[in-house]
Amino acid sequence: MTNGDVLAVADKLKAFSQAFEFIHIVGESGLPLWQAMSESQRELMDTYHKPAFVLLEAAPPAAEADLHDWAFQMEADRRKVRNSNIQVCAAWGQLVRLDGTTQAVNLAGLVSGRYAMAPVQESIGKTRIEAGYGFPQNRLLKLLPEGYDSTIIELLDNAGYLTVREYDGLDDRYVYHTKMMCPDGSDYRYAEDVRVRNKIIREVRKTALQFKNDDIDLENIQGELETRAKFIAAPLDRMVESKELSSYEITVLDGHEKTFLEDETMRIKLRYLSRGYIREVSIDLGRAPVST
């Protein structure tokens, strides 16, 4: 596919009637397509009210490339994309296919499968065995290219790419961090942050749409709107119950009595507390003093 082919297909999503969470563009790509899909994603969300993130596959380094120079160029390219709904997988491996043959592939296909398995709040880099997100070494034989070591992985991870790594002491290989190409200082650095936010947008919008052209009692504007706000928040109650959120707060803004007759707009402020994540573990080890 050309970049134009990809954008033409993405354009058709504007009229796609079924709900979808993310778009995986298969095949190696570079900065021009990442930037173009960033603009397409923003239009899809802002104009067509379809929040979705885009997973793309980086092109591997050339056979004779210096991996450090390549990683620094990847870092420079990433700085030109600032969109928390864009994710680029910069991980490759020798994968055993279902027919028993092996193939060198970008690992975004495995990443897509893990997203399909995982609840929105759960990181697909979760290493707990029962989570089942690891890539067994008898299926993912090795990471590629040769020389793709922890130094290169750290450079790419710090730049904001999704990578895959090994941990001494664990048998499987794992997604390191589900980094998104967000702006500096963003609250949405990881896919699990973005997936939760996007689900809130989808679900709250569906309930809020049920109040289009609804009539209210003008003798009690604030009370009428607060009743409707509780209904709009119902999906968030379910997300808290299923541990997709820690908590939330929904508030009908003051001042509707002065503005409602003129603009006929209900204004709500919604704030939520996400789940917390253990990214690192630090252990202070020492011998206890002998008691006397």
C-alpha positions as CSV (number, residue, x, y, z in Angstrom):
1,M,0.0,0.0,0.0
2,T,1.0,3.6,-0.6
3,N,0.5,6.3,2.0
4,G,-2.3,7.5,-0.2
5,D,-4.0,4.1,-0.1
6,V,-3.8,4.1,3.7
7,L,-5.3,7.5,4.0
8,A,-8.1,6.6,1.5
9,V,-9.1,3.7,3.7
10,A,-8.9,5.7,6.9
11,D,-11.2,8.3,5.2
12,K,-13.8,5.6,4.8
13,L,-13.9,5.2,8.6
14,K,-15.8,8.5,8.8
15,A,-18.9,6.7,7.6
16,F,-18.2,3.3,9.2
17,S,-21.2,2.6,11.4
18,Q,-19.8,0.0,13.9
19,A,-17.9,0.8,17.0
20,F,-14.1,0.3,16.9
21,E,-11.3,1.0,19.4
22,F,-8.1,1.1,17.4
23,I,-6.7,1.0,13.9
24,H,-3.7,-1.2,13.1
25,I,-2.0,-0.3,9.9
26,V,0.0,-3.3,8.7
27,G,3.3,-2.8,7.0
28,E,6.4,-0.7,7.6
29,S,5.9,3.1,7.6
30,G,7.8,6.3,8.4
31,L,7.3,9.8,9.6
32,P,5.2,11.1,6.7
33,L,2.5,8.5,7.3
34,W,2.6,8.9,11.1
35,Q,2.0,12.6,10.7
36,A,-0.7,12.1,8.1
37,M,-2.5,9.5,10.3
38,S,-2.2,11.9,13.3
39,E,-4.2,14.5,11.3
40,S,-6.7,11.9,10.2
41,Q,-7.1,10.6,13.7
42,R,-7.8,14.1,15.0
43,E,-10.5,14.7,12.4
44,L,-12.0,11.3,13.1
45,M,-12.3,12.2,16.8
46,D,-13.1,15.9,16.7
47,T,-15.4,16.0,13.7
48,Y,-16.9,12.5,13.6
49,H,-16.8,11.7,17.3
50,K,-15.0,8.4,16.9
51,P,-12.2,8.2,19.5
52,A,-9.7,5.6,18.4
53,F,-5.9,5.2,18.6
54,V,-3.7,4.2,15.6
55,L,-1.1,1.5,15.8
56,L,1.6,1.7,13.1
57,E,4.7,-0.3,12.3
58,A,8.1,1.3,12.1
59,A,10.5,0.3,9.3
60,P,13.4,-1.8,10.5
61,P,16.9,-0.4,10.3
62,A,18.9,-1.1,7.1
63,A,21.1,-4.2,7.2
64,E,24.4,-2.3,7.6
65,A,23.0,0.6,9.7
66,D,24.6,1.6,12.9
67,L,21.8,0.9,15.4
68,H,22.7,3.8,17.7
69,D,22.6,6.3,14.7
70,W,19.3,4.7,13.6
71,A,17.9,5.0,17.1
72,F,18.9,8.7,17.4
73,Q,17.2,9.3,14.0
74,M,14.1,7.5,15.2
75,E,14.1,9.8,18.3
76,A,14.3,12.9,16.1
77,D,11.4,11.6,13.9
78,R,9.2,10.9,17.0
79,R,9.6,14.5,18.2
80,K,7.7,15.6,15.1
81,V,4.6,13.7,16.1
82,R,2.6,14.9,19.2
83,N,-0.6,12.9,19.4
84,S,-1.5,10.6,22.3
85,N,-3.6,8.5,20.0
86,I,-0.6,7.5,17.8
87,Q,1.5,4.5,18.6
88,V,4.4,3.2,16.6
89,C,5.8,-0.3,17.3
90,A,9.6,-0.4,16.9
91,A,10.0,-4.1,17.7
92,W,10.8,-7.0,15.5
93,G,11.3,-10.7,16.0
94,Q,11.6,-14.2,14.5
95,L,8.1,-15.6,14.8
96,V,7.0,-19.2,14.4
97,R,3.9,-19.1,12.2
98,L,0.9,-21.4,12.6
99,D,2.2,-23.7,9.8
100,G,5.5,-24.1,11.6
101,T,7.6,-21.9,9.3
102,T,9.4,-18.8,10.7
103,Q,9.3,-15.2,9.6
104,A,11.0,-12.0,10.6
105,V,8.1,-9.6,11.4
106,N,7.2,-6.4,13.1
107,L,5.6,-7.4,16.4
108,A,2.6,-5.1,16.1
109,G,0.5,-8.0,15.1
110,L,1.1,-9.7,18.4
111,V,0.5,-6.3,20.1
112,S,-2.9,-6.1,18.5
113,G,-3.8,-9.5,19.8
114,R,-2.8,-8.5,23.3
115,Y,-5.0,-5.4,23.1
116,A,-7.9,-7.6,22.0
117,M,-7.3,-9.7,25.1
118,A,-6.8,-7.0,27.7
119,P,-9.4,-4.9,29.5
120,V,-8.9,-1.2,28.7
121,Q,-7.3,-0.4,32.0
122,E,-4.7,-3.2,31.9
123,S,-1.2,-2.8,30.5
124,I,-0.3,-5.5,27.9
125,G,3.2,-5.2,29.4
126,K,1.9,-6.8,32.6
127,T,4.4,-9.6,33.5
128,R,2.2,-11.5,36.0
129,I,2.1,-15.0,34.5
130,E,-1.7,-15.4,34.9
131,A,-2.3,-12.3,32.8
132,G,-1.0,-14.2,29.8
133,Y,0.5,-11.3,27.9
134,G,4.0,-12.7,27.5
135,F,5.3,-14.0,24.2
136,P,6.6,-17.6,24.7
137,Q,10.2,-18.1,23.5
138,N,9.1,-21.2,21.5
139,R,6.9,-18.9,19.4
140,L,8.9,-15.7,19.4
141,L,12.3,-17.2,18.9
142,K,14.4,-14.0,19.2
143,L,14.2,-10.3,18.9
144,L,15.6,-8.6,15.8
145,P,17.7,-7.1,14.3
146,E,20.9,-8.5,15.6
147,G,22.3,-6.0,18.1
148,Y,18.8,-4.9,19.2
149,D,19.9,-4.9,22.9
150,S,18.8,-3.2,26.1
151,T,20.6,0.0,25.2
152,I,18.7,0.4,21.9
153,I,15.5,-0.6,23.5
154,E,15.9,2.0,26.2
155,L,16.6,4.7,23.6
156,L,13.5,3.8,21.7
157,D,11.4,3.5,24.8
158,N,12.5,6.9,26.2
159,A,11.8,8.4,22.8
160,G,8.2,7.1,22.9
161,Y,8.1,4.0,20.8
162,L,6.5,0.7,21.8
163,T,9.2,-1.9,22.3
164,V,9.5,-5.6,23.3
165,R,12.1,-6.9,25.7
166,E,13.4,-9.7,27.8
167,Y,13.7,-9.8,31.7
168,D,16.4,-11.9,33.4
169,G,14.4,-14.4,35.5
170,L,11.3,-14.5,33.3
171,D,10.8,-17.1,30.5
172,D,8.7,-15.1,28.1
173,R,9.3,-11.9,26.2
174,Y,7.1,-8.9,26.9
175,V,6.0,-5.5,25.7
176,Y,8.2,-3.1,27.7
177,H,5.9,0.0,27.9
178,T,2.9,0.8,25.7
179,K,4.3,4.3,24.9
180,M,2.2,6.7,22.8
181,M,3.5,9.6,20.8
182,C,2.0,12.1,23.2
183,P,3.2,15.7,23.8
184,D,5.7,16.2,26.6
185,G,4.0,16.3,30.0
186,S,0.9,14.5,28.8
187,D,-1.3,12.5,31.1
188,Y,-1.7,10.0,28.3
189,R,1.7,8.4,27.9
190,Y,0.6,4.8,27.8
191,A,-2.0,2.9,25.8
192,E,-3.9,1.9,29.0
193,D,-4.3,5.7,29.8
194,V,-5.6,6.3,26.3
195,R,-7.9,3.3,26.1
196,V,-9.6,4.3,29.3
197,R,-10.1,7.9,28.2
198,N,-11.4,6.9,24.8
199,K,-13.9,4.4,26.4
200,I,-15.2,7.2,28.7
201,I,-15.7,9.4,25.6
202,R,-17.6,6.7,23.7
203,E,-19.8,5.6,26.6
204,V,-20.6,9.0,28.1
205,R,-21.4,10.4,24.6
206,K,-23.9,7.6,24.0
207,T,-25.8,8.4,27.2
208,A,-25.6,12.1,26.7
209,L,-27.1,11.8,23.2
210,Q,-30.3,10.6,24.8
211,F,-30.9,14.1,26.1
212,K,-30.7,16.0,22.8
213,N,-33.9,18.2,22.5
214,D,-35.1,17.1,25.9
215,D,-37.3,19.5,27.7
216,I,-36.7,20.7,31.3
217,D,-38.6,22.7,34.0
218,L,-37.3,26.3,33.8
219,E,-38.3,26.8,37.4
220,N,-35.6,24.3,38.5
221,I,-32.9,24.4,35.8
222,Q,-30.0,23.3,38.0
223,G,-31.9,20.5,39.6
224,E,-33.2,19.2,36.3
225,L,-29.7,19.2,34.8
226,E,-28.2,17.5,37.8
227,T,-30.7,14.6,37.5
228,R,-29.7,14.1,33.9
229,A,-26.0,14.3,34.8
230,K,-26.4,11.3,37.1
231,F,-27.9,9.4,34.2
232,I,-25.0,10.5,31.9
233,A,-22.5,9.2,34.5
234,A,-24.1,5.7,34.6
235,P,-21.3,4.2,32.4
236,L,-18.7,5.5,34.8
237,D,-20.4,3.7,37.6
238,R,-20.0,0.5,35.6
239,M,-16.3,1.3,34.9
240,V,-15.6,1.8,38.6
241,E,-17.4,-1.4,39.5
242,S,-15.3,-3.3,36.9
243,K,-12.1,-1.6,38.1
244,E,-11.5,0.2,34.9
245,L,-11.5,3.5,37.0
246,S,-10.7,4.2,40.6
247,S,-13.3,7.0,40.9
248,Y,-14.9,9.9,39.2
249,E,-16.7,13.2,39.8
250,I,-19.3,14.8,37.6
251,T,-20.5,18.4,38.1
252,V,-23.1,20.5,36.4
253,L,-21.5,23.9,36.1
254,D,-23.1,26.9,37.8
255,G,-24.7,29.7,35.9
256,H,-27.2,27.9,33.7
257,E,-30.0,30.1,35.0
258,K,-28.4,33.1,33.2
259,T,-27.4,31.3,30.0
260,F,-29.7,28.5,29.3
261,L,-32.5,30.4,27.6
262,E,-30.0,32.0,25.2
263,D,-27.7,29.0,24.3
264,E,-29.8,26.0,25.4
265,T,-26.6,24.2,26.4
266,M,-26.0,21.8,29.3
267,R,-22.4,22.2,30.6
268,I,-20.9,19.4,32.6
269,K,-17.4,19.0,34.1
270,L,-16.2,15.4,34.4
271,R,-13.0,14.4,36.2
272,Y,-11.9,10.8,36.8
273,L,-9.1,9.0,38.7
274,S,-7.5,6.2,36.7
275,R,-6.0,3.1,38.0
276,G,-2.4,3.2,39.3
277,Y,0.5,1.2,37.8
278,I,3.7,-0.2,39.1
279,R,6.3,0.7,36.5
280,E,9.4,-0.1,38.6
281,V,10.1,-1.9,41.9
282,S,12.8,-0.6,44.2
283,I,13.9,-2.9,47.1
284,D,16.0,-1.7,50.1
285,L,17.9,-4.9,51.2
286,G,20.1,-5.2,54.2
287,R,20.8,-7.4,57.2
288,A,18.8,-6.8,60.3
289,P,20.8,-6.1,63.5
290,V,21.2,-8.9,65.9
291,S,18.8,-8.4,68.9
292,T,20.3,-8.7,72.4
